[in-house]
Amino acid sequence: MELEDSEPPFLKTYKALFGDMVEEERTKRVHENMFSVDEYELPLVDLSGLSLGNFDREDCKKAIADAASRWGFFQVVNHGISTDILARMKLEQVKLFKQPFYKKANENVFNLAKNCYSWGSPTATSLMQFSWSEAFHFPLTNMKGLREFTSFSSPIEEYARLVFDLAQNISETLAEHLGCKSTTFFVENCKPSSCYLRMNRYPQCPISSKVFGFVPHTDSDFLTILYQDHIGGLQLMRDGEWISVKPTPDALIINIGDLFQAWCNGVYKSIEHRVVTNPEVERFSVAYFFCPSYDTLIKSYSEKHSIYKEFTFEEYRQQVQEDVKHTGSKIGLRRFLR
């Protein structure tokens, strides 16, 4: 299959936004990259400690909680998801994105849910609002909709089952560290049917020094679990500065979402992050979003005064969508401060 057949028409569709940037980038001798920042390794937690003796288990739980409060991001190894599953999922992901663009953009072809496939940023009015990427969003109740890809659903469903268990385990561990009298909140409110998975592809970009792969944002869930390739491109805000995350083989990245920050009254941090593109190679990642049902009430676990108003997940999502529509960007938890 020809590569160009599968590529979204970024430059043609958003010509007014990009102007003559491609030609200017080609003729420059020195490229000033606004996304060039220092690279760091995220805190690394070996989850095998959770199944060991009391001393090791408590150390592991403390490491998870410390990373969630100090960084909002951390990576885990010995997470229970084999390299075989990850490799098979990556192969099927690449196969899906290499399909002709007209097929991907036609939701009826793959029998997908409405708006399952997205690319670019249709509402962007400036480069700071534009994402040079494409993605498939899968509600985990509709994984078998890809009828033409009989081998696709198997590794994805297997991965989703295992990563859901991981998300539950991490959430309960974080709740327990807070001293919660009951850690059943996540079991009762977060089900596989309310979570979803997003497969991302960041094509090589001829103006990578000026365009985001994905614009700066925080995640509107409890937890996000990310599997990424070795290319790199994830950056996050740390002490007021952007830093680049160094990929670690076989590790999964976990980050705190807005709902968790509200639920824990700000103890664990939902950190702004972004993705940058690469001028020479494409990047793939898979994000699993650990979400509650829409009617779940989000309020502080503590009886003490909460810094956030109570809200449902549906109310939060609707507010985010309204803000993006009218301001071009997400405002998030600031909307719900008391």
TIMI-724923 format. One record per residue (C-alpha): residue number from 1; chain; x negated, y negated, z negated. Coordinates in nm, 4 decimals. Last residue first. Layout:
+-----+----+----------+----------+----------+
|   i | ch |        x |        y |        z |
+-----+----+----------+----------+----------+
| NUM |  A |        X |        Y |        Z |
...
+-----+----+----------+----------+----------+
***
This chain:
+-----+----+----------+----------+----------+
|   i | ch |        x |        y |        z |
+-----+----+----------+----------+----------+
| 338 |  A |   1.5084 |  -2.6876 |  -4.5004 |
| 337 |  A |   1.2985 |  -2.5832 |  -4.2016 |
| 336 |  A |   1.4928 |  -2.4064 |  -3.9268 |
| 335 |  A |   1.3948 |  -2.6052 |  -3.6169 |
| 334 |  A |   1.0298 |  -2.5889 |  -3.7206 |
| 333 |  A |   1.0656 |  -2.2127 |  -3.6868 |
| 332 |  A |   1.0536 |  -2.2198 |  -3.3083 |
| 331 |  A |   0.9882 |  -2.5264 |  -3.0940 |
| 330 |  A |   0.9503 |  -2.3390 |  -2.7639 |
| 329 |  A |   0.8576 |  -2.5341 |  -2.4535 |
| 328 |  A |   1.0030 |  -2.7098 |  -2.1490 |
| 327 |  A |   1.1995 |  -2.9597 |  -2.3576 |
| 326 |  A |   1.5594 |  -2.8977 |  -2.2470 |
| 325 |  A |   1.5554 |  -2.5375 |  -2.1235 |
| 324 |  A |   1.2794 |  -2.4245 |  -2.3599 |
| 323 |  A |   1.4652 |  -2.5776 |  -2.6530 |
| 322 |  A |   1.7946 |  -2.4179 |  -2.5550 |
| 321 |  A |   1.6344 |  -2.0745 |  -2.5159 |
| 320 |  A |   1.4654 |  -2.1049 |  -2.8549 |
| 319 |  A |   1.7928 |  -2.2081 |  -3.0176 |
| 318 |  A |   1.9760 |  -1.9123 |  -2.8641 |
| 317 |  A |   1.7067 |  -1.6719 |  -2.9839 |
| 316 |  A |   1.7283 |  -1.8065 |  -3.3381 |
| 315 |  A |   2.1057 |  -1.7920 |  -3.3505 |
| 314 |  A |   2.0960 |  -1.4321 |  -3.2274 |
| 313 |  A |   1.8391 |  -1.3372 |  -3.4918 |
| 312 |  A |   2.0717 |  -1.4736 |  -3.7553 |
| 311 |  A |   1.9847 |  -1.7771 |  -3.9639 |
| 310 |  A |   1.9148 |  -1.8734 |  -4.3243 |
| 309 |  A |   1.7319 |  -2.2033 |  -4.3662 |
| 308 |  A |   1.3564 |  -2.1935 |  -4.4124 |
| 307 |  A |   1.1261 |  -2.3029 |  -4.6975 |
| 306 |  A |   1.3028 |  -2.0577 |  -4.9260 |
| 305 |  A |   1.3506 |  -2.1326 |  -5.2944 |
| 304 |  A |   1.2771 |  -1.8263 |  -5.5049 |
| 303 |  A |   1.4956 |  -1.5178 |  -5.4856 |
| 302 |  A |   1.2369 |  -1.3652 |  -5.2561 |
| 301 |  A |   1.3036 |  -1.1674 |  -4.9368 |
| 300 |  A |   1.3630 |  -1.5021 |  -4.7647 |
| 299 |  A |   1.6454 |  -1.5074 |  -4.5131 |
| 298 |  A |   1.7065 |  -1.3624 |  -4.1683 |
| 297 |  A |   2.0600 |  -1.2334 |  -4.1197 |
| 296 |  A |   2.0795 |  -0.9503 |  -3.8669 |
| 295 |  A |   2.3569 |  -1.0119 |  -3.6112 |
| 294 |  A |   2.1267 |  -0.9813 |  -3.3098 |
| 293 |  A |   1.9921 |  -0.6417 |  -3.4151 |
| 292 |  A |   1.6379 |  -0.6470 |  -3.5507 |
| 291 |  A |   1.3193 |  -0.6720 |  -3.3423 |
| 290 |  A |   0.9817 |  -0.4997 |  -3.3183 |
| 289 |  A |   0.8516 |  -0.6214 |  -2.9829 |
| 288 |  A |   0.6153 |  -0.3850 |  -2.8010 |
| 287 |  A |   0.3709 |  -0.5585 |  -2.5660 |
| 286 |  A |   0.1969 |  -0.3759 |  -2.2819 |
| 285 |  A |  -0.1080 |  -0.5299 |  -2.1140 |
| 284 |  A |  -0.2676 |  -0.5507 |  -1.7719 |
| 283 |  A |  -0.5352 |  -0.7845 |  -1.6352 |
| 282 |  A |  -0.6297 |  -0.8653 |  -1.2752 |
| 281 |  A |  -0.9840 |  -0.9361 |  -1.1639 |
| 280 |  A |  -1.1844 |  -1.2158 |  -0.9997 |
| 279 |  A |  -1.0539 |  -1.5585 |  -1.1037 |
| 278 |  A |  -0.9394 |  -1.4386 |  -1.4480 |
| 277 |  A |  -0.6327 |  -1.5668 |  -1.6264 |
| 276 |  A |  -0.5789 |  -1.7025 |  -1.9752 |
| 275 |  A |  -0.3280 |  -1.5735 |  -2.2287 |
| 274 |  A |  -0.1837 |  -1.7716 |  -2.5183 |
| 273 |  A |  -0.1424 |  -1.7618 |  -2.8946 |
| 272 |  A |   0.0310 |  -1.9544 |  -3.1712 |
| 271 |  A |   0.0205 |  -1.7684 |  -3.5016 |
| 270 |  A |   0.3123 |  -1.6251 |  -3.6989 |
| 269 |  A |   0.1616 |  -1.6181 |  -4.0470 |
| 268 |  A |   0.2283 |  -1.3890 |  -4.3414 |
| 267 |  A |   0.3056 |  -1.5622 |  -4.6731 |
| 266 |  A |   0.5384 |  -1.8112 |  -4.5052 |
| 265 |  A |   0.8599 |  -1.7292 |  -4.6894 |
| 264 |  A |   0.8284 |  -1.3541 |  -4.6246 |
| 263 |  A |   1.1474 |  -1.3466 |  -4.4147 |
| 262 |  A |   1.0614 |  -1.6685 |  -4.2287 |
| 261 |  A |   0.7105 |  -1.5506 |  -4.1394 |
| 260 |  A |   0.8495 |  -1.2085 |  -4.0480 |
| 259 |  A |   1.1061 |  -1.3616 |  -3.8153 |
| 258 |  A |   0.8459 |  -1.5789 |  -3.6439 |
| 257 |  A |   0.6232 |  -1.2865 |  -3.5469 |
| 256 |  A |   0.3140 |  -1.1353 |  -3.7083 |
| 255 |  A |   0.0580 |  -0.9844 |  -3.4751 |
| 254 |  A |  -0.0690 |  -0.6340 |  -3.4153 |
| 253 |  A |  -0.3416 |  -0.5473 |  -3.1662 |
| 252 |  A |  -0.3901 |  -0.1814 |  -3.0763 |
| 251 |  A |  -0.7404 |  -0.0359 |  -3.0641 |
| 250 |  A |  -0.8575 |   0.2286 |  -2.8157 |
| 249 |  A |  -1.1504 |   0.0126 |  -2.6959 |
| 248 |  A |  -1.1819 |  -0.3268 |  -2.8727 |
| 247 |  A |  -1.1134 |  -0.6405 |  -2.6682 |
| 246 |  A |  -1.2795 |  -0.9643 |  -2.7909 |
| 245 |  A |  -1.0170 |  -1.2246 |  -2.8745 |
| 244 |  A |  -1.0866 |  -1.5801 |  -2.7566 |
| 243 |  A |  -1.0619 |  -1.8699 |  -3.0000 |
| 242 |  A |  -0.8542 |  -2.1879 |  -2.9875 |
| 241 |  A |  -0.9170 |  -2.4343 |  -3.2688 |
| 240 |  A |  -0.6992 |  -2.5693 |  -3.5495 |
| 239 |  A |  -0.8172 |  -2.3177 |  -3.8066 |
| 238 |  A |  -0.7544 |  -2.0291 |  -3.5660 |
| 237 |  A |  -0.5186 |  -2.0597 |  -3.2672 |
| 236 |  A |  -0.5188 |  -1.7531 |  -3.0453 |
| 235 |  A |  -0.6627 |  -1.6361 |  -2.7153 |
| 234 |  A |  -0.5888 |  -1.3200 |  -2.5174 |
| 233 |  A |  -0.7828 |  -1.3045 |  -2.1903 |
| 232 |  A |  -0.9750 |  -0.9790 |  -2.2128 |
| 231 |  A |  -1.0606 |  -0.7402 |  -1.9330 |
| 230 |  A |  -1.0767 |  -0.4218 |  -2.1418 |
| 229 |  A |  -0.7070 |  -0.3319 |  -2.1116 |
| 228 |  A |  -0.4373 |  -0.4309 |  -2.3547 |
| 227 |  A |  -0.1981 |  -0.2550 |  -2.5917 |
| 226 |  A |  -0.0070 |  -0.5020 |  -2.8040 |
| 225 |  A |   0.2148 |  -0.4458 |  -3.1064 |
| 224 |  A |   0.4382 |  -0.7417 |  -3.1858 |
| 223 |  A |   0.5961 |  -0.7723 |  -3.5280 |
| 222 |  A |   0.9024 |  -0.9372 |  -3.6782 |
| 221 |  A |   1.0299 |  -1.1034 |  -3.3607 |
| 220 |  A |   1.0275 |  -1.4430 |  -3.1885 |
| 219 |  A |   0.6594 |  -1.4424 |  -3.0886 |
| 218 |  A |   0.4594 |  -1.7656 |  -3.1028 |
| 217 |  A |   0.3690 |  -1.9601 |  -2.7917 |
| 216 |  A |   0.0924 |  -2.1033 |  -2.5750 |
| 215 |  A |   0.1635 |  -2.0451 |  -2.2025 |
| 214 |  A |   0.0923 |  -1.7106 |  -2.0384 |
| 213 |  A |  -0.1719 |  -1.6619 |  -1.7707 |
| 212 |  A |  -0.2330 |  -2.0316 |  -1.8150 |
| 211 |  A |  -0.3535 |  -2.2475 |  -1.5275 |
| 210 |  A |  -0.6498 |  -2.4867 |  -1.4951 |
| 209 |  A |  -0.9692 |  -2.2798 |  -1.5007 |
| 208 |  A |  -0.7876 |  -1.9877 |  -1.3374 |
| 207 |  A |  -0.7275 |  -2.1822 |  -1.0163 |
| 206 |  A |  -0.7855 |  -1.8932 |  -0.7716 |
| 205 |  A |  -0.6038 |  -1.6516 |  -1.0079 |
| 204 |  A |  -0.6482 |  -1.2773 |  -1.0355 |
| 203 |  A |  -0.3103 |  -1.1341 |  -1.1239 |
| 202 |  A |  -0.1926 |  -1.1199 |  -1.4882 |
| 201 |  A |   0.0314 |  -0.8164 |  -1.5262 |
| 200 |  A |   0.2548 |  -0.7639 |  -1.8237 |
| 199 |  A |   0.4761 |  -0.4760 |  -1.9346 |
| 198 |  A |   0.7295 |  -0.5844 |  -2.1918 |
| 197 |  A |   0.8886 |  -0.3479 |  -2.4410 |
| 196 |  A |   1.2045 |  -0.3814 |  -2.6402 |
| 195 |  A |   1.3423 |  -0.3317 |  -2.9892 |
| 194 |  A |   1.7115 |  -0.3334 |  -3.0825 |
| 193 |  A |   1.7788 |   0.0255 |  -2.9680 |
| 192 |  A |   1.4730 |   0.1594 |  -3.1520 |
| 191 |  A |   1.6280 |   0.0314 |  -3.4753 |
| 190 |  A |   1.5323 |  -0.2612 |  -3.6969 |
| 189 |  A |   1.7968 |  -0.3556 |  -3.9554 |
| 188 |  A |   1.8238 |  -0.0687 |  -4.2035 |
| 187 |  A |   1.4692 |   0.0635 |  -4.1753 |
| 186 |  A |   1.3345 |  -0.2909 |  -4.1831 |
| 185 |  A |   1.5234 |  -0.3899 |  -4.4972 |
| 184 |  A |   1.4409 |  -0.0631 |  -4.6751 |
| 183 |  A |   1.1367 |  -0.2025 |  -4.8576 |
| 182 |  A |   1.3184 |  -0.2530 |  -5.1873 |
| 181 |  A |   1.1919 |  -0.4221 |  -5.5027 |
| 180 |  A |   0.9577 |  -0.6248 |  -5.2844 |
| 179 |  A |   0.6153 |  -0.6775 |  -5.4417 |
| 178 |  A |   0.4728 |  -0.8683 |  -5.1467 |
| 177 |  A |   0.2397 |  -0.5745 |  -5.0786 |
| 176 |  A |   0.5451 |  -0.3518 |  -5.0390 |
| 175 |  A |   0.6817 |  -0.5755 |  -4.7649 |
| 174 |  A |   0.3532 |  -0.5614 |  -4.5733 |
| 173 |  A |   0.3394 |  -0.1824 |  -4.6024 |
| 172 |  A |   0.7038 |  -0.1509 |  -4.4987 |
| 171 |  A |   0.6354 |  -0.3603 |  -4.1909 |
| 170 |  A |   0.3216 |  -0.1630 |  -4.0985 |
| 169 |  A |   0.5047 |   0.1692 |  -4.1291 |
| 168 |  A |   0.8075 |   0.0508 |  -3.9333 |
| 167 |  A |   0.5827 |  -0.0840 |  -3.6582 |
| 166 |  A |   0.3898 |   0.2436 |  -3.6418 |
| 165 |  A |   0.7108 |   0.4450 |  -3.6188 |
| 164 |  A |   0.8225 |   0.2199 |  -3.3338 |
| 163 |  A |   0.4805 |   0.2658 |  -3.1694 |
| 162 |  A |   0.5286 |   0.6421 |  -3.1642 |
| 161 |  A |   0.8745 |   0.6377 |  -3.0070 |
| 160 |  A |   0.7818 |   0.3641 |  -2.7584 |
| 159 |  A |   0.4701 |   0.5551 |  -2.6479 |
| 158 |  A |   0.6695 |   0.8711 |  -2.5820 |
| 157 |  A |   0.9340 |   0.6729 |  -2.3985 |
| 156 |  A |   0.6681 |   0.5044 |  -2.1872 |
| 155 |  A |   0.4797 |   0.8278 |  -2.1199 |
| 154 |  A |   0.8014 |   0.9999 |  -1.9941 |
| 153 |  A |   0.9811 |   0.7093 |  -1.8259 |
| 152 |  A |   0.7389 |   0.6660 |  -1.5385 |
| 151 |  A |   0.7023 |   1.0166 |  -1.3996 |
| 150 |  A |   1.0430 |   1.0096 |  -1.2272 |
| 149 |  A |   0.9764 |   0.6675 |  -1.0815 |
| 148 |  A |   1.2514 |   0.6244 |  -0.8225 |
| 147 |  A |   1.5134 |   0.6539 |  -1.0959 |
| 146 |  A |   1.3782 |   0.3634 |  -1.2965 |
| 145 |  A |   1.6889 |   0.3303 |  -1.5119 |
| 144 |  A |   1.5680 |   0.5953 |  -1.7531 |
| 143 |  A |   1.4197 |   0.3395 |  -1.9907 |
| 142 |  A |   1.7499 |   0.1643 |  -2.0507 |
| 141 |  A |   1.7994 |   0.1918 |  -2.4280 |
| 140 |  A |   1.4451 |   0.0676 |  -2.4843 |
| 139 |  A |   1.5318 |  -0.2707 |  -2.3372 |
| 138 |  A |   1.2550 |  -0.3026 |  -2.0814 |
| 137 |  A |   1.1112 |  -0.6354 |  -1.9722 |
| 136 |  A |   0.8947 |  -0.6129 |  -1.6613 |
| 135 |  A |   0.6369 |  -0.8863 |  -1.6210 |
| 134 |  A |   0.4583 |  -1.1174 |  -1.3811 |
| 133 |  A |   0.1878 |  -1.3695 |  -1.4536 |
| 132 |  A |   0.0518 |  -1.7155 |  -1.3788 |
| 131 |  A |   0.2455 |  -1.8938 |  -1.6566 |
| 130 |  A |   0.3414 |  -2.2615 |  -1.6072 |
| 129 |  A |   0.4459 |  -2.5111 |  -1.8749 |
| 128 |  A |   0.1082 |  -2.6861 |  -1.9074 |
| 127 |  A |   0.0899 |  -2.6961 |  -1.5262 |
| 126 |  A |   0.3873 |  -2.9326 |  -1.5199 |
| 125 |  A |   0.7605 |  -2.9256 |  -1.4400 |
| 124 |  A |   0.8068 |  -2.5566 |  -1.5212 |
| 123 |  A |   1.1661 |  -2.4268 |  -1.5044 |
| 122 |  A |   1.0957 |  -2.1418 |  -1.2601 |
| 121 |  A |   0.7878 |  -2.0209 |  -1.4517 |
| 120 |  A |   0.5906 |  -1.7490 |  -1.2727 |
| 119 |  A |   0.7222 |  -1.3942 |  -1.2543 |
| 118 |  A |   1.0124 |  -1.2055 |  -1.4078 |
| 117 |  A |   1.1602 |  -0.8576 |  -1.3794 |
| 116 |  A |   1.4325 |  -0.7372 |  -1.6165 |
| 115 |  A |   1.6566 |  -1.0312 |  -1.5288 |
| 114 |  A |   1.9622 |  -0.8037 |  -1.5159 |
| 113 |  A |   1.8944 |  -0.4475 |  -1.6306 |
| 112 |  A |   1.7138 |  -0.2262 |  -1.3834 |
| 111 |  A |   1.8512 |   0.0083 |  -1.1186 |
| 110 |  A |   1.5111 |   0.0102 |  -0.9449 |
| 109 |  A |   1.6401 |  -0.1398 |  -0.6200 |
| 108 |  A |   1.9243 |  -0.3340 |  -0.7847 |
| 107 |  A |   1.6838 |  -0.5701 |  -0.9626 |
| 106 |  A |   1.5496 |  -0.7024 |  -0.6324 |
| 105 |  A |   1.2382 |  -0.9000 |  -0.7314 |
| 104 |  A |   1.0345 |  -0.5829 |  -0.7751 |
| 103 |  A |   1.1425 |  -0.4510 |  -0.4375 |
| 102 |  A |   1.0676 |  -0.7749 |  -0.2546 |
| 101 |  A |   0.7286 |  -0.7820 |  -0.4250 |
| 100 |  A |   0.6251 |  -0.4483 |  -0.2799 |
|  99 |  A |   0.5334 |  -0.1916 |  -0.5484 |
|  98 |  A |   0.1887 |  -0.2375 |  -0.6990 |
|  97 |  A |   0.3434 |  -0.3455 |  -1.0299 |
|  96 |  A |   0.5097 |  -0.0068 |  -1.0790 |
|  95 |  A |   0.2016 |   0.1995 |  -0.9958 |
|  94 |  A |  -0.0102 |  -0.0106 |  -1.2299 |
|  93 |  A |   0.2338 |   0.0559 |  -1.5134 |
|  92 |  A |   0.2458 |   0.4264 |  -1.4311 |
|  91 |  A |  -0.1323 |   0.4525 |  -1.4578 |
|  90 |  A |  -0.1381 |   0.2444 |  -1.7772 |
|  89 |  A |   0.1218 |   0.4710 |  -1.9408 |
|  88 |  A |  -0.0805 |   0.7793 |  -1.8533 |
|  87 |  A |  -0.3942 |   0.6258 |  -2.0068 |
|  86 |  A |  -0.2152 |   0.5199 |  -2.3260 |
|  85 |  A |  -0.0589 |   0.8633 |  -2.3682 |
|  84 |  A |  -0.3961 |   1.0331 |  -2.3149 |
|  83 |  A |  -0.5723 |   0.7916 |  -2.5504 |
|  82 |  A |  -0.3487 |   0.9238 |  -2.8248 |
|  81 |  A |  -0.1156 |   0.7123 |  -3.0338 |
|  80 |  A |  -0.1520 |   0.7876 |  -3.4053 |
|  79 |  A |  -0.2914 |   0.4513 |  -3.5163 |
|  78 |  A |  -0.6444 |   0.5752 |  -3.5768 |
|  77 |  A |  -0.7489 |   0.2187 |  -3.4890 |
|  76 |  A |  -0.5795 |  -0.1101 |  -3.5776 |
|  75 |  A |  -0.6250 |  -0.4696 |  -3.4728 |
|  74 |  A |  -0.5346 |  -0.7870 |  -3.6582 |
|  73 |  A |  -0.3396 |  -1.1066 |  -3.5998 |
|  72 |  A |  -0.1625 |  -1.3417 |  -3.8433 |
|  71 |  A |  -0.5162 |  -1.4403 |  -3.9442 |
|  70 |  A |  -0.5213 |  -1.5074 |  -4.3191 |
|  69 |  A |  -0.1805 |  -1.3692 |  -4.4207 |
|  68 |  A |  -0.1559 |  -1.0754 |  -4.1805 |
|  67 |  A |  -0.5272 |  -0.9937 |  -4.2197 |
|  66 |  A |  -0.4967 |  -0.9889 |  -4.5991 |
|  65 |  A |  -0.1836 |  -0.7734 |  -4.5850 |
|  64 |  A |  -0.3425 |  -0.5110 |  -4.3598 |
|  63 |  A |  -0.6657 |  -0.5017 |  -4.5616 |
|  62 |  A |  -0.4660 |  -0.4682 |  -4.8860 |
|  61 |  A |  -0.2747 |  -0.1710 |  -4.7474 |
|  60 |  A |  -0.6014 |  -0.0040 |  -4.6426 |
|  59 |  A |  -0.7599 |  -0.0582 |  -4.9841 |
|  58 |  A |  -0.4488 |   0.0814 |  -5.1515 |
|  57 |  A |  -0.4648 |   0.3935 |  -4.9347 |
|  56 |  A |  -0.8365 |   0.4440 |  -4.9988 |
|  55 |  A |  -0.7865 |   0.4352 |  -5.3768 |
|  54 |  A |  -0.4696 |   0.6461 |  -5.3719 |
|  53 |  A |  -0.6154 |   0.9246 |  -5.1608 |
|  52 |  A |  -0.5917 |   0.9409 |  -4.7823 |
|  51 |  A |  -0.2967 |   0.9035 |  -4.5454 |
|  50 |  A |  -0.2949 |   0.5233 |  -4.5353 |
|  49 |  A |  -0.6723 |   0.5199 |  -4.4902 |
|  48 |  A |  -0.6329 |   0.6732 |  -4.1443 |
|  47 |  A |  -0.5049 |   0.3290 |  -4.0503 |
|  46 |  A |  -0.8555 |   0.1950 |  -3.9873 |
|  45 |  A |  -0.8092 |  -0.1812 |  -3.9930 |
|  44 |  A |  -1.0132 |  -0.4184 |  -3.7749 |
|  43 |  A |  -1.0022 |  -0.7950 |  -3.8365 |
|  42 |  A |  -1.0122 |  -0.9622 |  -3.4932 |
|  41 |  A |  -1.3439 |  -0.9928 |  -3.3125 |
|  40 |  A |  -1.4333 |  -1.3414 |  -3.1958 |
|  39 |  A |  -1.5089 |  -1.5167 |  -2.8665 |
|  38 |  A |  -1.5825 |  -1.8893 |  -2.8450 |
|  37 |  A |  -1.3802 |  -2.0970 |  -2.5996 |
|  36 |  A |  -1.3656 |  -2.1560 |  -2.2222 |
|  35 |  A |  -0.9995 |  -2.2335 |  -2.1522 |
|  34 |  A |  -1.0491 |  -2.5828 |  -2.0095 |
|  33 |  A |  -1.2853 |  -2.4368 |  -1.7506 |
|  32 |  A |  -1.4948 |  -2.6990 |  -1.5746 |
|  31 |  A |  -1.6165 |  -2.5409 |  -1.2536 |
|  30 |  A |  -1.9469 |  -2.6660 |  -1.1164 |
|  29 |  A |  -2.0114 |  -2.6589 |  -0.7433 |
|  28 |  A |  -1.6552 |  -2.7528 |  -0.6610 |
|  27 |  A |  -1.5368 |  -2.6798 |  -0.3075 |
|  26 |  A |  -1.3235 |  -2.3769 |  -0.3897 |
|  25 |  A |  -1.1556 |  -2.5395 |  -0.6888 |
|  24 |  A |  -1.0579 |  -2.8431 |  -0.4834 |
|  23 |  A |  -0.9071 |  -2.6161 |  -0.2178 |
|  22 |  A |  -0.6989 |  -2.4321 |  -0.4762 |
|  21 |  A |  -0.6001 |  -2.7510 |  -0.6575 |
|  20 |  A |  -0.4530 |  -2.9236 |  -0.3527 |
|  19 |  A |  -0.0990 |  -2.9479 |  -0.4920 |
|  18 |  A |  -0.0383 |  -2.6938 |  -0.7683 |
|  17 |  A |   0.3089 |  -2.8046 |  -0.8781 |
|  16 |  A |   0.4427 |  -2.8903 |  -0.5329 |
|  15 |  A |   0.3086 |  -2.5620 |  -0.3977 |
|  14 |  A |   0.4961 |  -2.3608 |  -0.6610 |
|  13 |  A |   0.6670 |  -2.1159 |  -0.4261 |
|  12 |  A |   0.3796 |  -2.0875 |  -0.1788 |
|  11 |  A |   0.0999 |  -2.0669 |  -0.4350 |
|  10 |  A |   0.2782 |  -1.8180 |  -0.6618 |
|   9 |  A |   0.4115 |  -1.5829 |  -0.3929 |
|   8 |  A |   0.4285 |  -1.2732 |  -0.6178 |
|   7 |  A |   0.1772 |  -1.0137 |  -0.4988 |
|   6 |  A |   0.2936 |  -0.6650 |  -0.4010 |
|   5 |  A |   0.2692 |  -0.6950 |  -0.0255 |
|   4 |  A |  -0.0652 |  -0.8705 |  -0.0624 |
|   3 |  A |  -0.2178 |  -0.5572 |  -0.2098 |
|   2 |  A |  -0.1359 |  -0.3439 |   0.0926 |
|   1 |  A |   0.0000 |   0.0000 |   0.0000 |
+-----+----+----------+----------+----------+
***
